[in-house]
Amino acid sequence: MYSRDETVLAVLELYQQLILHPYLPSSALILPPSRGWPTLHRSIDSSKNPTVRSLLKHLPYLRPEKANERLCVHWETIPINHSSDQDTGSSFAESVYPLPDHCVYLTRSVDREGTALILDTNEGIITDMGPRSHIEVPHEEYDALPLAEKWTKHRRTPIKEFLDAWTERYKKIVWMLVPNPVGRPMSGRFYSRAERPAVEEELLRLQGPWQYQVEEGVSEAIERQSKHAADVYNTYLSYGWPDHFDKEACRAELLDLEKIKDEDQARRMREANPDAGMFDESDD
């Protein structure tokens, strides 16, 4: 069953957890006045019912420091700030997958690996529409659906249960957000210590220390990615996560770690294709 106050609190707890990570400053979290945000994005008034508008007026939001900055809350996923007249992606998402007036996007993807979170106030559920989300019909049936109906066949989870699960993954640093030194396509980067949801659940239950182990049969690229996520995790711990966390010092070290990763990736690309840059410079 839908509850506005319960939904607001669950979103707030998630965002409060996100700003503890060495990526977003605390100032990124903005809270509504006691009577709610005075205005919403212009598309909301004409497209959403009073229940949705009431929710959006009382939600906290994440706001970037720069107008053109794209924040990161998951892999290739940005949060939507409905309190701003600056379009953070909701109207674009609705143009691809239009929603009923009782549903609204909380996030949208910026690429094919991103996740759109769709909140339904009638049912009190969130639909996770991403490449890793569970589809509840056979793939043949899903592929035959009109584009605007595909989202209705992804797994639906009660709002609080869904948001609490995300919060717990960030709290236990199964999921991590770090600064992106190049600042694009988003200003942050997402890492997970688990490749599969079942492994995420195992990590959440783990009581003792965790150490990265190479998984047999994975590709070299996946192994490098998993090893880097482990390095990020250990960097968090070395700076006192969670109780004595030095966020700024951790952020500085993680920026260096990301730069080293980027340089290593660029080197591998050059070695794999040494002729790629031969036409970069034009002849005089």
TAGIFEN-V765482 format. One record per helix or strand of 2 or more residues. SS is the DSSP state (helix for helix, strand for strand). FROM is the first residue (numbers start at 0). LEN is the number of residues. If there is no record, write none. Layout:
ss;from;len
SS;FROM;LEN
SS;FROM;LEN
This chain:
ss;from;len
helix;3;15
helix;25;3
strand;28;2
helix;41;6
helix;49;9
strand;60;2
strand;76;3
helix;89;7
strand;102;3
strand;106;3
strand;114;6
strand;124;6
helix;138;6
helix;146;7
strand;155;3
helix;158;13
strand;174;5
strand;187;5
helix;196;9
helix;219;19
helix;246;26
